[in-house]
Amino acid sequence: MDTRILLMIGIVIASGLLVAAAPLNPAEKSHSGVVISVGVGKLVLADSEGNNEVALAISDRTSVTLDGAPAKLLDLMKGDMAAVTIGDDGVVVSVNAKRDKKNVVRASDDSDHALASY
């Protein structure tokens, strides 16, 4: 009987340690594809054939890089390849984009802001 109690206590302690060792935030999700369009608070990606579009929410805290250098979301162009990390709240945490200079077109759907950024 004492052995069973000690075994149960051991299992409870081990379970508690496993729970305590788990990360506080579940793993962030990622997605990658071709930039279709960008706008204030929004990035649209598709697969390499331009199908299966996914609209992603962007915040002012989203980190954006283009070819490894810090950038703004509106610097991205249609045809850029982008990999994003999505937080638990569904908002993109980071965007890492690469540009093939011969396959891009300005992707901003916010024409006033796009013109001001030149």
Stockholm file with secondary structure:
# STOCKHOLM 1.0

chainA/1-118         MDTRILLMIGIVIASGLLVAAAPLNPAEKSHSGVVISVGVGKLVLADSEGNNEVALAISDRTSVTLDGAPAKLLDLMKGDMAAVTIGDDGVVVSVNAKRDKKNVVRASDDSDHALASY
#=GR chainA/1-118 SS CHHHHHHHHHHHHHHHHHHHHSCSSCCCEEEEEEEEEEETTEEEEECTTSCSCEEEEEEEEEEEEETTEECCGGGCEETCEEEEEECTTSEEEEEEEECCGGGCEECBSCHHHHHHTC
#=GC SS_cons         CHHHHHHHHHHHHHHHHHHHHSCSSCCCEEEEEEEEEEETTEEEEECTTSCSCEEEEEEEEEEEEETTEECCGGGCEETCEEEEEECTTSEEEEEEEECCGGGCEECBSCHHHHHHTC
//
